[in-house]
Structure formats: C-alpha cells, structure tokens
C-alpha cells in the first residue's frame, strides 16, 4: 500500500507515491479510482495494445470516438519524466510520437465521477449491467 500524505497537491503526487512501490524496471498503469464502468476485458484490451506497441511508443492510452481517456499505461522509461512534471497529462501529450492510442470500444474510458450527481449516474449504469 502507498500513502500519499500530500494528496492535496494533485493526482501526480499520488502516482509518484504509488510508483515508489513498483519495481523500477516495470511498466505501470495510471488507473484513477473514479472510473467504475471499466471491465476486465477493457483492461485486457489495453494491456494487449501496450504489449504490441512499436519501438518508441512509451505510452498507451485508450481512445473512443476520437477522445482519449483512462487508464493509461507507461513504459518504465517514463518514470524520470513524470517525476519532473506538473501533471501526468503534460507528459502524455508532450511528444505525440511516443503515444499509442488504442481503440477502447467503450465510453467508460471517460466516464468518471466528480460530483454526487455524476456518482449516482455512474452507479445506476454500473448496477444495470
């Protein structure tokens, strides 16, 4: 378990706290906790895309209807850059040639919840599956 005592500083701090618990030579996934509609099949599809990426593609993100989302997979080489960044998104978008967009087949990649109302909508959709 990783505890980010500086969580108010933003999502990147939590990612870096988690990375301290992951072997330095390992790829890692940024999977925010507020994406409840993703399925095992969605994650497996993304992992397959990561394994099939070309040389130089250090980041794999899901895309649906032209819009990218979460979770995002990073090659181990991205650690150093993330440590110097303000946000993970900044790193993902900095150099398009190293980003592979993987077809997701679902809008769940962008259906998070930020308010009580969006939480209730996601919960209803989750329970109706």
Secondary structure as GFF3:
##gff-version 3
##sequence-region A 1 129
A	DSSP	three_ten_helix	7	9	.	.	.	ID=ss1
A	DSSP	alpha_helix	11	19	.	.	.	ID=ss2
A	DSSP	beta_strand	28	30	.	.	.	ID=ss3
A	DSSP	alpha_helix	40	51	.	.	.	ID=ss4
A	DSSP	beta_strand	59	64	.	.	.	ID=ss5
A	DSSP	beta_strand	67	74	.	.	.	ID=ss6
A	DSSP	three_ten_helix	76	78	.	.	.	ID=ss7
A	DSSP	alpha_helix	79	84	.	.	.	ID=ss8
A	DSSP	alpha_helix	88	94	.	.	.	ID=ss9
A	DSSP	three_ten_helix	96	98	.	.	.	ID=ss10
A	DSSP	beta_strand	99	103	.	.	.	ID=ss11
A	DSSP	three_ten_helix	107	110	.	.	.	ID=ss12
A	DSSP	alpha_helix	116	127	.	.	.	ID=ss13
###
